Amino acid sequence: MKLFLVLAGACTIVQAAGDSPSLTLEDLAQTLEPFHIQDGLSVAQDPMQMGAMPPSNAAQSPRHRHEKAHLMKRMDRKSGKWGSSHPRYRLLEALTAYTKYRDSNMAELDRWRGLYKNVGKQQKKTLEKVVNYNQKLYDVEELIYENLMVCRSIVSNAMQFYGITQQELDDYITEAEKSGRAPDRISVSQTLKHYVRDWADEGSKERNDAFPCILSTLSALKTGQREGRPLKVLLPGSGLGRLSHDVAKLGDFEVTINEWSMYMNVAYRFLENSTTPNSFAFHPFIDGMSHHVSTSDMLRKVTAPNVSPNPTVLLVEGDFNNAFNDQGGYYDVIVTHYFIDTARNLMSYFDTIQFLLKSGGKWMNFGPLLYGTAPFVQLSLDEIIAVVEEMGFAFEDIGDICGDLTFKDKKVRSIESEYGFNSKALTKNAYAAQVWVATKQ
């Protein structure tokens, strides 16, 4: 069995086409199990073995170092009240879910196998003869191990970045198991799919629905900007951050992103160390049987990132409403991409945007109004426009590249935007995304 270790921030193990396996992926998982404890930190035995690549030099810029110092203070157990909202607790929760990726997904696979037992004997004989259904389930099991390798690399990288020891993680896992807190399988699965949406060739359709509008608008804002002074732009709710890296690629932007989810943040920290395109591979669609044209589509491999991340982008972790309390009037532009409808209190988002923008600063929005569970207030689009204008924002004309006018007498535009992760699926999900640029007066 030939093995290829694809490096630069990640490690994936694949079988060469046409080879007969002599070593199972379970064997490999056990082989890569051990970690060494060094200087109080749990690290991979060898960066070349587990994909633990050293951080890029650009990540050592003054603003990166400054934010890392603040982050580590917030991460200290003594900072604030310890509990489920503490950033270190949420980090350990996410690392547990990635660590337990195999266990969580094997439990679901075992459920599928249990359900298959209910199929009649003759029916099962037909299924095995025609489609080899048991082999399909075995193939899923094998690919669970391949995904586990990526999850372990994510965990290894995060433990080094945040200063988490193996003992601390083990203690948290033990306590969580005693308390009956199951690892969040869905959040890990969704994060892996976000790699597809943001950082794989397959996600280009979804990116191309939104990014040209946003990037062309931001490019236009640079016109007349004083040379040598980059525009400071903030993108909250950034997920895995691809849009921000494309903004940075435009030049003359100092780009800051913000994300609350630790599932996203640890996956992003892993990705930002990837200096080579398509440096890791995974199988994001093996966790569900629905909407597949073929089994090969379900089992297919995806590689990421399809471009190298821009090391100048800065991630500030935490709640958008309080992560930037010392930056009032600092930003020239705030871009809310698929973000405002995630608010528990929509008005707080509006207040924070207004606080962070300098006078004359621009707020660009692109996204739907799909409110989550138990939001304090849910506004229709016309109500949002009225409220934002009352707060002192003035809506501006934007180009046709951002769609058609939603209202004939307003400057908000509407454009179809897909959101589904799987370009080959038999189902499509799309929104009439609402796009606007509003200036703080």
N, C-alpha and C positions, 0 to 999 in steps of 0.2 A: 504493500500500500504506500503510494507516494504521498508525502505531506508537503504542503506549501504554507509557510507562515507569512501572512501578509501583514507588514508592519507599518509603523508610523502612527502611534497612538492607539493601535488596536492589534488584536491577534485573532485570526480565524483559521480554522483547520478544515481542509476540504480534501476529498478523495479525488484523485485524478481519474478522468474519464477512462473507462475500460479496465480499471484495476479491480482486482478481487480483494475485498477487505480481509486483512489478517488480524487487524486490531480494531475493536469496536470503539465507537465514540464514548461509550461508558468507561472503557479502559482508559481512554484519553482524559476523561473528566477526572478519574481517580488519580491519574498520573500528575495532573496539574493542580491537584488539591492542595499540596503543602504550601505554606507560606513561611518565610523567615521573619523573625522579629528583629528589627534593627533600629537602634536608637529610639526605642519605645514606639515605633510605628510598624504596622504590618505592611510589608511590601512584597511584590512578586520576587521570586528567586532571581530572576534575570530580566531586565527590561526587554530583551529580545525574545523572551519566552512568553511573557504575558502582555506585551504591548504597552508597558509603562514607560512612555517616552518622556524625556525631560521637557519642561516647559520652554516655549520659544522665548528668545531674547526680548521681543517686543512686549511680551506679557510682563516684563520687568520695568516698564516705563513708570515714571513717578506716580501717575494717577492710578495705575494698576497696583503698585505697591501700597499706596495710600488706602485704596479700597480694600485690599487684602487684609491690612492691619485692622481696619474697622470691622471687617467681616469676622475675623478671628475673635475680636472682643465680644461681638454679638453672639458668637457661637459658644462662648464660655458658659459652663453650667451655672456659674454664679451670676451671670448677667440676666436679670429678670427672673420671673417665676418659672420653675421647672414644671413642665407639663406638655400636653400634646401640641400646644402652639409655639413652644420654644423651638428656635431654629435647629438646635442640635438634636432635639428629640425627633423633629421631622426628618432630619438627615438620617438618623439611625433607622427610622421607620422605612425610608426609601431604600437604604442599603440592605436592610433585611429582605425587602421584597425582591430586589435584584439577586441577592444571595440565594433566595429560596425559589428562583425562577423554575428550576427543574421540578422541585417538589410540587409547586402549585400547578404547573402544567401537566405533570404526570397524573395528578389527581383528576384533572379534567379529562385526560386521555383515558384513564381507567373508567371514568363514568361512561364515556363513549363505548368502550369495550363491554361494559356491563349492559348497556342498552342493546348492543348488537346480539347479545345472547338471547334476546327475546324474539329474534327472527327465526321462523320455522326452519326445520332441518333441510327440507328440499329447497326452500327459498335461499338459504345460506349456501347450499351447494351450487346453485345457479350464480349467486354473487361471487363466490370464490372462483368459479370457472371463468366467468366473463370479465370481472373487474379486479379480482384478487383483493377483496376489501380488507382482509386481515393484513396484507402486505402494506396497504395504504396506511393503516394505523401504525404499523411498525416503522414505516418511513417517517411518519410524524414524530415518533419517539426518537429516532436517530437525529432528526433536525432539532429537537428540543435540546440535545446535547451541544449542537453547534451554536445555537443561540446562547446557551449557558456560558460558553467561552467568552462571548462578547459581554455578557452581564458581569462575569467575573473581572474582566478587564475594566469595566466601568467602576466596579467596586474598588478594585486595587488602586486605580487612579484617584478616586475620591478620597480614599483613606489617607493617601499621601498628601493630597491637596489640603484637606481639612484637619489633618493631624488626629485621625481616629485610629486607635490601636485595635488589634484583633481581639484582645481581651474585652475592651469596651463594647465592641460589636457583639461578641459572643454573649456577654452579660445581658445586653438588651434583648437579643433573640431568645435567651432562656426565660427572661422575665415576661416577654410578650407571649411566649408559648404557654407559660403558667397562667397568664391572665386570659388566655383564649383569643388573643388578637391575631387573626389570620393575616398573612402577607397579602398586599393588594396586587393581585395578579393582573387586574385590568389596567391599573395605572402604568405598570411596566410594559404591558402589551401596547397600550396607546402611545407611550413614549417611543418605542421601537418603530411604530408606524409613523411617528412624526419625523424620524430620520428619513423615511421615504418622502414625505411631503416636502421637507425642507432641503434635504441634502443628497437626494438620489435623482438620477436621470428620469425615473418614472414619475417624479413629482412635478415635472416641468409644466404640465397642463394646468395644474392648480396654481403654481407660482405665476404662470403667464397670464392667468385671469386677473391677477391683482397687481403684480409688481410693475408692469410697464406704466400703469396709471400713476402709481406712487412715485416711482423713480423719475419719470418725466416731470412731474410736478415739483419735486425737490430740486431737480436740475435747474428748473426755471427760477427757483428762489435764489440760486447762486448769482444770477445776473445782477450786476451792480454791486455785489458784495465786495468790501474792501479787500484787496489782494493781501494774502498772508494771514488773514483772520478766518479760520474755519468756522462754519456755522455749527453751533452746538445742538445736536438733535438727540431726543430721548424717545425710545420705543418701549413702552411698558407692555407687559403680558407677552413677552417676546418668544416664549416657547423655546425652541432650539435655535432661534436666532438668524435664520438664513437671510431674511429681509434686511436686517441690520448690516450684514456683511456686504450685501449688494449696494446698500447706501454708502458704506465706507469706500467701496470700490469707485464710486463716482468722484472721489477726491474732494478736498476742502470741506469735509464734515468731521467733526469730533463726535463719535457715535457712542452712546450709552444705552444699554438695554436693561430691562428689569423683569424679573420673573419670581413668582412666589413658590411654585411647585418645586420641591426638592427632587422629585422624579425627573423633571426636566433639567434642573440645574446640574445634577451629577452627570447626566448624559451629555449636557453641553460642555462641562469641564473636560470630559473625556474627548469629545470631538475637537475642542479648540487646540488640543495637542497634536492633532493629526496634520502632519505637514505634507503628506503625499495624497493625491486624489485616489479615491476608491481603495483605501487602505484597510477596510474591514468589510466583512460580508455577514449577512444574517438572513433569516427566513421569516419575514414579518407576518405572513398570512396563515400560518399553520394552526392558529388558535381558534379558528372557526371554519365550519364546513359550508356555510351558506354563500351563494352568489358566485360560485366559481365555474368558469367555462369548462375547465379541465382540472384534473388532479395535478398536472404539472404546473398549472398556474398557481394553485394553492401552495405547492411545495417550493416554488421558485426562489432562487437566491437574489438578493438585492445587495449592491455594494454602495458604500458611502465613505466619505463625502465626495461628490462628483467634482467639486472644486476645493482648493485649499482654503481654510478659514482665514479671515483677515485678522491678524493679531492685534490690531489697534483697537478693536471693539472691546468695550468694557462692560462686564456684567455686574450689576448691583442687585444682590438678592434681597428678597423681602417684600413686604406689603407696599404697593405703590403709594398708598395714602400717607405713609410715614417714613419711607426709606430715604426721602430727599428733603427732610425738614430744614436742612441748612442751605438749601439751594433755591430759595425764593428768587424769582426773576432772573434765573440763570440761563434758561434754554431759549434758543431762537426758534426751534421747531419741536413739536411733540407729534408723533405719529401713532395713532391708535388703530392697530390692524387686528381685526377680529378680537376686540378687547372690551369695549364699553359695556356690552351686554353681560359681561361676567361679574359686574359689580353687585355687591350686596346692597350698597346704597349708591345709586347712580349719581346723586347730587354730590356725594363726596368725591367721586371721580372728577366731576366738573370743577369743583372747588380746587382740587389738587392741580389740575391742568392750568387753571387760571393763576394759581399761586406760583407755579414753576416757570411759566412763560414770562419773558421780559415784555415790556410795553412794545407793541408792534409785532410781537411774536406770533407764529402761525401754528394753528392746530389742524392737522389733517387726519380725517377719519376714513376708514375703509372697513366695512363689515356689516353683518346682519344685526337684527334686534331679537336674538334668541335668548330670552332671560332664563336664568337658572332657577334653582329651587329656593323658595322663600326670600326673594328680593324685597327690600323695603319699599321700593317704588318701581313701577313699570310704566314707562312713557312711550307713547306712539311717536312716530317720526315728527309729525307736525308739532307735538308738544315739546319735543327736544329742541327743535328750532326756536320755538318761542322762548323757552327757558334760557337757552344759550344766548340769545339776543338780549334778553333782559339782564343777563350777567355782564353785558358790555362787549360781547363778541360781534364782529361784523363778518357775515359770510361773503366770500369772494367767488368770482367766476373762475371755473376751471375748464379744461379742454374736453373735447368730445371723446378723447381716449379713455376718459373715466365714465363713459356711458351717456345715457340720455337724461334730461332733466326729469326728476321725480314729480315736481310740481312746476307748472308753467311759469308761475310768478315767484319761484324761489331758485336758489343757486345750488341746491343739493342735487346730485346725480345718482343714477341707479345703473348697476352693471351686474350681469350674472357672474357668479363666482362659485366654482365647484369646491366641495370640501368632503373628501371621502377616502383619501389615502391610497386606494387600490384602483389604478387606472384600467385594469382588466376585469373588474367586477361586473356582474350582471345587474348592478344597481348603481344609481348615481344620485348624489345629494348636492343640490346647488341652492344658493341664496341670491336674492336680489340685493346685493351689497349696496349700502348707502355710503356715498362718497361726498366729502365736503372739505373745504379749507375755510377756516374762520380766523380772523385776526383779533388779537387782544387789543382793545382800545386803551 
